[in-house]
């Protein structure tokens, strides 16, 4: 899976499943501060990522992930 495919899937589920405004979704957008993703949204993200990318997110691995770019880096490191 290419980086572009990962970013497209992530963008789609942020818009469709979490109902985040498309204009808020930028590479340097902070997941919590800019996009408003809270702990309940994170539970949904775990399920969506497992379904779309085939791996389980480990909370301790996500500790340093704050931006959308870092989140896509994390996914890319797991599916590469």
Secondary structure, DSSP 8 states (H G I E B T S, - for coil): --HHHHHHHHHHHHHHTS---GGG--TT-BTTTTT---HHHHHHHHHHHHHHHSS---GGGGTT--BHHHHHHHHHHHH-
